[in-house]
Amino acid sequence: MRVDLFDYELPEELIAQTPLEDRADSRLMVVDPVNERIEHARFRDIGRFLRPGDVLVLNNSKVLRARLYGTKADTGARVECLLVRPVHDAENEWLALARPAKRLRPGTVIQFDDGRVTAEVTATADEGMRVLRFHLDEPMEAFLERAGEVPLPPYIREPLKDQDRYQTVYAQQPGSIAAPTAGLHFTEQLLDEVRAMGVQVHFVTLHVGIGTFRPVKVERVEEHHMHSEWYEVSPQTASAVNQAKAEGRRVIAVGTTALRTLEAAGASGELRSGSGETDLFVYPGYRFRIVDALITNFHLPKSTLMMLVAALMGIDFTKRAYETAVRERYRFFSFGDAMFITRRAEVAVP
């Protein structure tokens, strides 16, 4: 399957640079691939498209202030680091993307926070990353909250006035380097409204890593490999989802990260509680076992996220929906508008 099947033309002015004042005021494209229907609404009206008994599953991961600026201890040269994930079984060690990477050899010491915190480069890793061992007298999260910045995607060039606008209102578990952006549209009031109509709201955790946003550099979809990301499913969420499946009620994932978590932990057809790593890559031909519908944003051309959407509703109809979004001047990407997609039972593979 060719990667260029997932390409489309996007005018740059449609890339949303700032969040709307009201989260729920974003537009909502409602897509029915079975009947090939497209409807336009506002996200605050999402309840019109939900049913009592639906199970809505959201990713409660919280974005770390993972972008750090420091200097080399020996030369004073400026260094920029993006912490990607902690190293397992090693206290205060992190995998990081760093610039200028070539000058950060093992043994290099970087100073942060006016020299109060230092990190030593202990090793090089795949794809140009470095392993940093931090020396500090406080919890890592406290240091990041004080000295770090929220790492916005590179296509957002406007400074973010309120850093909390790149967090969902239900973010609880720190660990992501990017927001699960489909959830940015929800307010506490809107969640209360859908609960009141009989929709069950549950949470999973998947810490969004660099793999979600890495460009696909191969020509064939099947040759691309996803980076692993850590996830957790609670017993309460697993029980609610499994009961819904047994009773024929819908399970709706809010965001591609929630979908991948549910499908990874539900590979047997039954959602299992617990934690683990997943490198699940969903593209046309994938057989869904748990998820019946998806709330998501509009994604970059030729991205793994657009491939996931096409697995739900087919490549041709995905392109038609995206062409409609461009024509109707929807806002794209992280701070953009949303889609609500009910999936087809089977999607043809080219």
Contacts in CASP RR format, 6 or more apart in sequence:
PFRMAT RR
TARGET T0000
AUTHOR 0000-0000-0000
METHOD contacts of the structure
MODEL  1
MRVDLFDYELPEELIAQTPLEDRADSRLMVVDPVNERIEHARFRDIGRFL
RPGDVLVLNNSKVLRARLYGTKADTGARVECLLVRPVHDAENEWLALARP
AKRLRPGTVIQFDDGRVTAEVTATADEGMRVLRFHLDEPMEAFLERAGEV
PLPPYIREPLKDQDRYQTVYAQQPGSIAAPTAGLHFTEQLLDEVRAMGVQ
VHFVTLHVGIGTFRPVKVERVEEHHMHSEWYEVSPQTASAVNQAKAEGRR
VIAVGTTALRTLEAAGASGELRSGSGETDLFVYPGYRFRIVDALITNFHL
PKSTLMMLVAALMGIDFTKRAYETAVRERYRFFSFGDAMFITRRAEVAVP
1 220 0 8 1.000
1 221 0 8 1.000
1 222 0 8 1.000
1 283 0 8 1.000
1 284 0 8 1.000
1 349 0 8 1.000
1 350 0 8 1.000
2 219 0 8 1.000
2 220 0 8 1.000
2 221 0 8 1.000
3 216 0 8 1.000
3 218 0 8 1.000
3 219 0 8 1.000
3 220 0 8 1.000
3 221 0 8 1.000
3 224 0 8 1.000
3 302 0 8 1.000
4 219 0 8 1.000
4 302 0 8 1.000
5 315 0 8 1.000
5 350 0 8 1.000
6 221 0 8 1.000
6 301 0 8 1.000
6 302 0 8 1.000
6 303 0 8 1.000
6 306 0 8 1.000
6 307 0 8 1.000
6 310 0 8 1.000
6 315 0 8 1.000
6 318 0 8 1.000
7 301 0 8 1.000
7 302 0 8 1.000
8 301 0 8 1.000
8 319 0 8 1.000
8 322 0 8 1.000
8 323 0 8 1.000
8 326 0 8 1.000
9 326 0 8 1.000
10 301 0 8 1.000
10 326 0 8 1.000
10 332 0 8 1.000
11 326 0 8 1.000
14 326 0 8 1.000
14 329 0 8 1.000
14 330 0 8 1.000
14 331 0 8 1.000
14 332 0 8 1.000
15 155 0 8 1.000
15 156 0 8 1.000
15 331 0 8 1.000
15 332 0 8 1.000
15 333 0 8 1.000
16 331 0 8 1.000
16 332 0 8 1.000
16 333 0 8 1.000
16 334 0 8 1.000
16 335 0 8 1.000
16 336 0 8 1.000
16 337 0 8 1.000
17 156 0 8 1.000
17 157 0 8 1.000
17 158 0 8 1.000
17 335 0 8 1.000
18 158 0 8 1.000
18 160 0 8 1.000
18 335 0 8 1.000
19 165 0 8 1.000
19 166 0 8 1.000
19 184 0 8 1.000
19 335 0 8 1.000
20 26 0 8 1.000
20 335 0 8 1.000
22 187 0 8 1.000
23 43 0 8 1.000
23 169 0 8 1.000
23 184 0 8 1.000
23 185 0 8 1.000
23 186 0 8 1.000
23 187 0 8 1.000
24 42 0 8 1.000
24 43 0 8 1.000
24 44 0 8 1.000
24 185 0 8 1.000
24 186 0 8 1.000
24 187 0 8 1.000
24 189 0 8 1.000
24 190 0 8 1.000
25 42 0 8 1.000
25 43 0 8 1.000
25 44 0 8 1.000
26 42 0 8 1.000
26 43 0 8 1.000
26 185 0 8 1.000
26 331 0 8 1.000
26 336 0 8 1.000
26 337 0 8 1.000
26 338 0 8 1.000
27 40 0 8 1.000
27 41 0 8 1.000
27 42 0 8 1.000
27 43 0 8 1.000
27 330 0 8 1.000
27 331 0 8 1.000
27 337 0 8 1.000
27 338 0 8 1.000
28 40 0 8 1.000
28 41 0 8 1.000
28 42 0 8 1.000
28 43 0 8 1.000
28 45 0 8 1.000
28 46 0 8 1.000
28 337 0 8 1.000
28 338 0 8 1.000
28 339 0 8 1.000
28 340 0 8 1.000
29 38 0 8 1.000
29 39 0 8 1.000
29 40 0 8 1.000
29 41 0 8 1.000
29 321 0 8 1.000
29 324 0 8 1.000
29 325 0 8 1.000
29 330 0 8 1.000
29 337 0 8 1.000
29 338 0 8 1.000
29 339 0 8 1.000
29 340 0 8 1.000
30 38 0 8 1.000
30 39 0 8 1.000
30 40 0 8 1.000
30 41 0 8 1.000
30 49 0 8 1.000
30 339 0 8 1.000
30 340 0 8 1.000
31 37 0 8 1.000
31 38 0 8 1.000
31 313 0 8 1.000
31 317 0 8 1.000
31 321 0 8 1.000
31 339 0 8 1.000
31 340 0 8 1.000
31 341 0 8 1.000
31 342 0 8 1.000
32 38 0 8 1.000
32 39 0 8 1.000
32 342 0 8 1.000
33 312 0 8 1.000
33 313 0 8 1.000
33 314 0 8 1.000
33 317 0 8 1.000
33 341 0 8 1.000
33 342 0 8 1.000
33 343 0 8 1.000
33 344 0 8 1.000
34 342 0 8 1.000
34 344 0 8 1.000
34 345 0 8 1.000
36 317 0 8 1.000
36 320 0 8 1.000
38 320 0 8 1.000
38 321 0 8 1.000
38 324 0 8 1.000
40 328 0 8 1.000
41 48 0 8 1.000
41 49 0 8 1.000
43 185 0 8 1.000
43 190 0 8 1.000
43 337 0 8 1.000
43 338 0 8 1.000
44 190 0 8 1.000
46 185 0 8 1.000
46 190 0 8 1.000
46 194 0 8 1.000
46 295 0 8 1.000
46 340 0 8 1.000
47 193 0 8 1.000
47 194 0 8 1.000
47 197 0 8 1.000
47 199 0 8 1.000
49 340 0 8 1.000
50 56 0 8 1.000
50 194 0 8 1.000
50 197 0 8 1.000
50 199 0 8 1.000
50 252 0 8 1.000
51 199 0 8 1.000
51 249 0 8 1.000
51 250 0 8 1.000
52 197 0 8 1.000
52 198 0 8 1.000
52 199 0 8 1.000
53 198 0 8 1.000
53 199 0 8 1.000
53 200 0 8 1.000
53 244 0 8 1.000
53 249 0 8 1.000
53 250 0 8 1.000
54 198 0 8 1.000
54 199 0 8 1.000
54 200 0 8 1.000
54 244 0 8 1.000
54 249 0 8 1.000
54 250 0 8 1.000
54 251 0 8 1.000
54 252 0 8 1.000
55 199 0 8 1.000
55 200 0 8 1.000
55 202 0 8 1.000
55 240 0 8 1.000
55 241 0 8 1.000
55 244 0 8 1.000
55 249 0 8 1.000
55 250 0 8 1.000
55 251 0 8 1.000
55 252 0 8 1.000
56 194 0 8 1.000
56 199 0 8 1.000
56 200 0 8 1.000
56 201 0 8 1.000
56 202 0 8 1.000
56 252 0 8 1.000
56 254 0 8 1.000
57 202 0 8 1.000
57 203 0 8 1.000
57 204 0 8 1.000
57 237 0 8 1.000
57 241 0 8 1.000
57 251 0 8 1.000
57 252 0 8 1.000
57 253 0 8 1.000
57 254 0 8 1.000
57 258 0 8 1.000
57 262 0 8 1.000
58 168 0 8 1.000
58 170 0 8 1.000
58 180 0 8 1.000
58 183 0 8 1.000
58 186 0 8 1.000
58 201 0 8 1.000
58 202 0 8 1.000
58 203 0 8 1.000
58 204 0 8 1.000
58 254 0 8 1.000
58 258 0 8 1.000
59 168 0 8 1.000
59 180 0 8 1.000
59 183 0 8 1.000
59 203 0 8 1.000
59 204 0 8 1.000
59 205 0 8 1.000
59 206 0 8 1.000
59 254 0 8 1.000
59 255 0 8 1.000
59 257 0 8 1.000
59 258 0 8 1.000
59 261 0 8 1.000
60 168 0 8 1.000
60 170 0 8 1.000
60 171 0 8 1.000
60 172 0 8 1.000
60 173 0 8 1.000
60 203 0 8 1.000
60 204 0 8 1.000
60 205 0 8 1.000
61 171 0 8 1.000
61 173 0 8 1.000
61 174 0 8 1.000
61 175 0 8 1.000
61 176 0 8 1.000
61 180 0 8 1.000
61 205 0 8 1.000
61 206 0 8 1.000
61 207 0 8 1.000
61 208 0 8 1.000
61 257 0 8 1.000
62 167 0 8 1.000
62 171 0 8 1.000
62 172 0 8 1.000
62 173 0 8 1.000
62 174 0 8 1.000
62 175 0 8 1.000
62 176 0 8 1.000
63 150 0 8 1.000
63 151 0 8 1.000
63 166 0 8 1.000
63 167 0 8 1.000
63 171 0 8 1.000
63 175 0 8 1.000
63 176 0 8 1.000
63 177 0 8 1.000
63 178 0 8 1.000
63 179 0 8 1.000
63 208 0 8 1.000
64 83 0 8 1.000
64 141 0 8 1.000
64 144 0 8 1.000
64 174 0 8 1.000
64 175 0 8 1.000
64 176 0 8 1.000
64 177 0 8 1.000
65 144 0 8 1.000
65 145 0 8 1.000
65 147 0 8 1.000
65 148 0 8 1.000
65 149 0 8 1.000
65 150 0 8 1.000
65 163 0 8 1.000
66 82 0 8 1.000
66 83 0 8 1.000
66 84 0 8 1.000
66 144 0 8 1.000
66 148 0 8 1.000
66 150 0 8 1.000
66 151 0 8 1.000
66 177 0 8 1.000
67 80 0 8 1.000
67 81 0 8 1.000
67 82 0 8 1.000
67 83 0 8 1.000
67 148 0 8 1.000
67 149 0 8 1.000
67 150 0 8 1.000
67 151 0 8 1.000
68 80 0 8 1.000
68 81 0 8 1.000
68 82 0 8 1.000
68 83 0 8 1.000
68 112 0 8 1.000
68 144 0 8 1.000
68 147 0 8 1.000
68 148 0 8 1.000
68 149 0 8 1.000
69 78 0 8 1.000
69 79 0 8 1.000
69 80 0 8 1.000
69 81 0 8 1.000
69 112 0 8 1.000
69 149 0 8 1.000
70 78 0 8 1.000
70 79 0 8 1.000
70 80 0 8 1.000
70 81 0 8 1.000
70 110 0 8 1.000
70 111 0 8 1.000
70 112 0 8 1.000
71 77 0 8 1.000
71 78 0 8 1.000
71 79 0 8 1.000
71 110 0 8 1.000
71 111 0 8 1.000
72 79 0 8 1.000
72 103 0 8 1.000
72 104 0 8 1.000
72 108 0 8 1.000
72 109 0 8 1.000
72 110 0 8 1.000
72 111 0 8 1.000
73 108 0 8 1.000
73 109 0 8 1.000
73 110 0 8 1.000
73 111 0 8 1.000
73 118 0 8 1.000
74 108 0 8 1.000
74 109 0 8 1.000
76 111 0 8 1.000
77 100 0 8 1.000
77 103 0 8 1.000
79 98 0 8 1.000
79 99 0 8 1.000
79 100 0 8 1.000
79 104 0 8 1.000
79 110 0 8 1.000
80 98 0 8 1.000
80 99 0 8 1.000
81 96 0 8 1.000
81 97 0 8 1.000
81 98 0 8 1.000
81 110 0 8 1.000
81 119 0 8 1.000
81 132 0 8 1.000
82 96 0 8 1.000
82 97 0 8 1.000
82 98 0 8 1.000
82 151 0 8 1.000
82 177 0 8 1.000
83 94 0 8 1.000
83 95 0 8 1.000
83 96 0 8 1.000
83 132 0 8 1.000
83 144 0 8 1.000
83 177 0 8 1.000
84 94 0 8 1.000
84 95 0 8 1.000
84 96 0 8 1.000
84 97 0 8 1.000
84 129 0 8 1.000
84 177 0 8 1.000
84 209 0 8 1.000
84 210 0 8 1.000
85 94 0 8 1.000
85 95 0 8 1.000
85 175 0 8 1.000
85 177 0 8 1.000
85 207 0 8 1.000
85 209 0 8 1.000
85 230 0 8 1.000
86 93 0 8 1.000
86 94 0 8 1.000
86 95 0 8 1.000
86 140 0 8 1.000
87 93 0 8 1.000
87 94 0 8 1.000
87 95 0 8 1.000
87 131 0 8 1.000
90 133 0 8 1.000
92 133 0 8 1.000
92 134 0 8 1.000
92 135 0 8 1.000
92 136 0 8 1.000
92 140 0 8 1.000
93 122 0 8 1.000
93 131 0 8 1.000
93 132 0 8 1.000
93 133 0 8 1.000
93 134 0 8 1.000
94 131 0 8 1.000
94 132 0 8 1.000
94 134 0 8 1.000
95 125 0 8 1.000
95 129 0 8 1.000
95 130 0 8 1.000
95 131 0 8 1.000
95 132 0 8 1.000
96 129 0 8 1.000
96 130 0 8 1.000
96 131 0 8 1.000
96 132 0 8 1.000
97 128 0 8 1.000
97 129 0 8 1.000
97 130 0 8 1.000
97 210 0 8 1.000
98 104 0 8 1.000
98 129 0 8 1.000
98 130 0 8 1.000
98 132 0 8 1.000
101 128 0 8 1.000
101 130 0 8 1.000
104 110 0 8 1.000
104 121 0 8 1.000
104 130 0 8 1.000
105 121 0 8 1.000
105 124 0 8 1.000
106 121 0 8 1.000
106 122 0 8 1.000
106 123 0 8 1.000
106 124 0 8 1.000
107 120 0 8 1.000
107 121 0 8 1.000
107 122 0 8 1.000
108 120 0 8 1.000
108 121 0 8 1.000
109 118 0 8 1.000
109 119 0 8 1.000
109 120 0 8 1.000
109 121 0 8 1.000
110 118 0 8 1.000
110 119 0 8 1.000
110 120 0 8 1.000
110 121 0 8 1.000
110 132 0 8 1.000
111 117 0 8 1.000
111 118 0 8 1.000
112 118 0 8 1.000
112 119 0 8 1.000
112 143 0 8 1.000
112 147 0 8 1.000
113 143 0 8 1.000
113 146 0 8 1.000
113 147 0 8 1.000
116 136 0 8 1.000
117 134 0 8 1.000
117 135 0 8 1.000
117 136 0 8 1.000
117 143 0 8 1.000
117 147 0 8 1.000
118 134 0 8 1.000
118 135 0 8 1.000
119 132 0 8 1.000
119 133 0 8 1.000
119 134 0 8 1.000
119 135 0 8 1.000
120 132 0 8 1.000
120 133 0 8 1.000
120 135 0 8 1.000
121 130 0 8 1.000
121 131 0 8 1.000
121 132 0 8 1.000
122 131 0 8 1.000
122 132 0 8 1.000
122 133 0 8 1.000
123 130 0 8 1.000
123 131 0 8 1.000
124 130 0 8 1.000
124 131 0 8 1.000
125 131 0 8 1.000
134 140 0 8 1.000
134 143 0 8 1.000
136 143 0 8 1.000
141 174 0 8 1.000
149 163 0 8 1.000
150 160 0 8 1.000
150 163 0 8 1.000
150 166 0 8 1.000
151 177 0 8 1.000
151 178 0 8 1.000
152 160 0 8 1.000
152 166 0 8 1.000
152 334 0 8 1.000
153 178 0 8 1.000
153 213 0 8 1.000
153 333 0 8 1.000
153 334 0 8 1.000
155 300 0 8 1.000
155 333 0 8 1.000
156 333 0 8 1.000
156 334 0 8 1.000
156 335 0 8 1.000
160 166 0 8 1.000
165 184 0 8 1.000
166 179 0 8 1.000
166 184 0 8 1.000
166 334 0 8 1.000
167 179 0 8 1.000
168 179 0 8 1.000
168 180 0 8 1.000
168 183 0 8 1.000
168 184 0 8 1.000
168 186 0 8 1.000
169 186 0 8 1.000
169 187 0 8 1.000
169 188 0 8 1.000
169 191 0 8 1.000
170 186 0 8 1.000
170 191 0 8 1.000
170 203 0 8 1.000
171 179 0 8 1.000
172 203 0 8 1.000
173 205 0 8 1.000
173 207 0 8 1.000
173 232 0 8 1.000
175 207 0 8 1.000
176 207 0 8 1.000
176 208 0 8 1.000
176 209 0 8 1.000
177 208 0 8 1.000
177 209 0 8 1.000
177 210 0 8 1.000
178 208 0 8 1.000
178 209 0 8 1.000
178 212 0 8 1.000
178 213 0 8 1.000
178 334 0 8 1.000
179 208 0 8 1.000
179 334 0 8 1.000
180 206 0 8 1.000
180 208 0 8 1.000
180 254 0 8 1.000
180 255 0 8 1.000
180 257 0 8 1.000
180 258 0 8 1.000
181 255 0 8 1.000
181 297 0 8 1.000
181 333 0 8 1.000
181 334 0 8 1.000
181 335 0 8 1.000
181 336 0 8 1.000
182 254 0 8 1.000
182 255 0 8 1.000
182 256 0 8 1.000
182 258 0 8 1.000
182 295 0 8 1.000
182 296 0 8 1.000
182 297 0 8 1.000
182 338 0 8 1.000
183 254 0 8 1.000
183 255 0 8 1.000
183 295 0 8 1.000
184 334 0 8 1.000
184 335 0 8 1.000
185 295 0 8 1.000
185 338 0 8 1.000
186 254 0 8 1.000
191 201 0 8 1.000
194 201 0 8 1.000
195 201 0 8 1.000
200 240 0 8 1.000
200 244 0 8 1.000
202 234 0 8 1.000
202 236 0 8 1.000
202 237 0 8 1.000
202 240 0 8 1.000
202 241 0 8 1.000
203 234 0 8 1.000
203 237 0 8 1.000
204 231 0 8 1.000
204 232 0 8 1.000
204 233 0 8 1.000
204 234 0 8 1.000
204 237 0 8 1.000
204 258 0 8 1.000
204 261 0 8 1.000
204 262 0 8 1.000
204 265 0 8 1.000
205 231 0 8 1.000
205 232 0 8 1.000
205 261 0 8 1.000
206 229 0 8 1.000
206 230 0 8 1.000
206 231 0 8 1.000
206 232 0 8 1.000
206 257 0 8 1.000
206 258 0 8 1.000
206 260 0 8 1.000
206 261 0 8 1.000
206 278 0 8 1.000
207 229 0 8 1.000
207 230 0 8 1.000
207 231 0 8 1.000
208 229 0 8 1.000
208 257 0 8 1.000
209 227 0 8 1.000
209 229 0 8 1.000
210 227 0 8 1.000
211 226 0 8 1.000
211 227 0 8 1.000
211 229 0 8 1.000
211 304 0 8 1.000
212 229 0 8 1.000
212 256 0 8 1.000
212 257 0 8 1.000
212 304 0 8 1.000
212 305 0 8 1.000
213 303 0 8 1.000
214 227 0 8 1.000
215 302 0 8 1.000
215 303 0 8 1.000
216 224 0 8 1.000
216 302 0 8 1.000
216 303 0 8 1.000
216 304 0 8 1.000
217 224 0 8 1.000
218 224 0 8 1.000
221 283 0 8 1.000
221 307 0 8 1.000
224 281 0 8 1.000
224 304 0 8 1.000
225 279 0 8 1.000
225 281 0 8 1.000
226 279 0 8 1.000
226 280 0 8 1.000
226 281 0 8 1.000
226 304 0 8 1.000
227 279 0 8 1.000
228 277 0 8 1.000
228 278 0 8 1.000
228 279 0 8 1.000
229 257 0 8 1.000
229 260 0 8 1.000
229 277 0 8 1.000
229 278 0 8 1.000
229 279 0 8 1.000
230 275 0 8 1.000
230 276 0 8 1.000
230 277 0 8 1.000
231 260 0 8 1.000
231 261 0 8 1.000
231 264 0 8 1.000
231 265 0 8 1.000
231 275 0 8 1.000
231 276 0 8 1.000
231 277 0 8 1.000
231 278 0 8 1.000
232 274 0 8 1.000
232 275 0 8 1.000
232 276 0 8 1.000
233 261 0 8 1.000
233 262 0 8 1.000
233 265 0 8 1.000
233 271 0 8 1.000
233 272 0 8 1.000
233 273 0 8 1.000
233 274 0 8 1.000
233 275 0 8 1.000
234 273 0 8 1.000
234 274 0 8 1.000
235 273 0 8 1.000
237 271 0 8 1.000
237 273 0 8 1.000
238 265 0 8 1.000
238 271 0 8 1.000
238 272 0 8 1.000
238 273 0 8 1.000
238 274 0 8 1.000
241 251 0 8 1.000
241 262 0 8 1.000
241 271 0 8 1.000
241 290 0 8 1.000
242 270 0 8 1.000
242 271 0 8 1.000
244 250 0 8 1.000
244 251 0 8 1.000
245 251 0 8 1.000
245 269 0 8 1.000
245 270 0 8 1.000
245 271 0 8 1.000
245 290 0 8 1.000
250 292 0 8 1.000
250 293 0 8 1.000
251 262 0 8 1.000
251 290 0 8 1.000
251 291 0 8 1.000
251 292 0 8 1.000
251 293 0 8 1.000
252 291 0 8 1.000
252 292 0 8 1.000
252 293 0 8 1.000
252 294 0 8 1.000
252 295 0 8 1.000
253 259 0 8 1.000
253 262 0 8 1.000
253 291 0 8 1.000
253 293 0 8 1.000
253 294 0 8 1.000
253 295 0 8 1.000
254 295 0 8 1.000
255 294 0 8 1.000
255 295 0 8 1.000
255 296 0 8 1.000
255 297 0 8 1.000
256 282 0 8 1.000
256 294 0 8 1.000
256 296 0 8 1.000
256 305 0 8 1.000
256 308 0 8 1.000
256 309 0 8 1.000
259 282 0 8 1.000
259 291 0 8 1.000
259 294 0 8 1.000
259 308 0 8 1.000
260 278 0 8 1.000
260 280 0 8 1.000
260 282 0 8 1.000
260 308 0 8 1.000
261 278 0 8 1.000
262 271 0 8 1.000
262 290 0 8 1.000
262 291 0 8 1.000
263 280 0 8 1.000
263 282 0 8 1.000
263 288 0 8 1.000
263 289 0 8 1.000
263 290 0 8 1.000
263 291 0 8 1.000
264 278 0 8 1.000
264 280 0 8 1.000
265 271 0 8 1.000
265 272 0 8 1.000
265 273 0 8 1.000
265 274 0 8 1.000
265 278 0 8 1.000
266 272 0 8 1.000
266 289 0 8 1.000
266 290 0 8 1.000
267 289 0 8 1.000
268 289 0 8 1.000
269 289 0 8 1.000
269 290 0 8 1.000
271 290 0 8 1.000
281 304 0 8 1.000
281 307 0 8 1.000
282 307 0 8 1.000
282 308 0 8 1.000
282 311 0 8 1.000
283 304 0 8 1.000
283 307 0 8 1.000
283 308 0 8 1.000
283 310 0 8 1.000
283 311 0 8 1.000
284 307 0 8 1.000
284 310 0 8 1.000
284 311 0 8 1.000
284 314 0 8 1.000
284 315 0 8 1.000
284 347 0 8 1.000
284 348 0 8 1.000
284 349 0 8 1.000
284 350 0 8 1.000
285 311 0 8 1.000
285 347 0 8 1.000
285 349 0 8 1.000
286 311 0 8 1.000
288 311 0 8 1.000
288 312 0 8 1.000
288 343 0 8 1.000
291 343 0 8 1.000
292 342 0 8 1.000
292 343 0 8 1.000
293 340 0 8 1.000
293 341 0 8 1.000
293 342 0 8 1.000
293 343 0 8 1.000
294 309 0 8 1.000
294 312 0 8 1.000
294 339 0 8 1.000
294 340 0 8 1.000
294 341 0 8 1.000
294 343 0 8 1.000
295 338 0 8 1.000
295 339 0 8 1.000
295 340 0 8 1.000
295 341 0 8 1.000
296 305 0 8 1.000
296 309 0 8 1.000
296 338 0 8 1.000
296 339 0 8 1.000
296 341 0 8 1.000
297 332 0 8 1.000
297 333 0 8 1.000
297 334 0 8 1.000
297 336 0 8 1.000
297 337 0 8 1.000
297 338 0 8 1.000
297 339 0 8 1.000
298 322 0 8 1.000
298 325 0 8 1.000
298 330 0 8 1.000
298 331 0 8 1.000
298 332 0 8 1.000
298 333 0 8 1.000
298 336 0 8 1.000
298 337 0 8 1.000
298 339 0 8 1.000
299 305 0 8 1.000
299 306 0 8 1.000
299 309 0 8 1.000
299 333 0 8 1.000
300 306 0 8 1.000
300 333 0 8 1.000
306 318 0 8 1.000
306 322 0 8 1.000
309 318 0 8 1.000
309 339 0 8 1.000
309 341 0 8 1.000
310 318 0 8 1.000
310 347 0 8 1.000
311 347 0 8 1.000
312 341 0 8 1.000
312 343 0 8 1.000
312 344 0 8 1.000
312 347 0 8 1.000
313 321 0 8 1.000
313 341 0 8 1.000
313 343 0 8 1.000
313 344 0 8 1.000
313 347 0 8 1.000
314 344 0 8 1.000
314 347 0 8 1.000
314 348 0 8 1.000
315 350 0 8 1.000
321 339 0 8 1.000
325 332 0 8 1.000
325 337 0 8 1.000
330 336 0 8 1.000
330 337 0 8 1.000
331 337 0 8 1.000
END
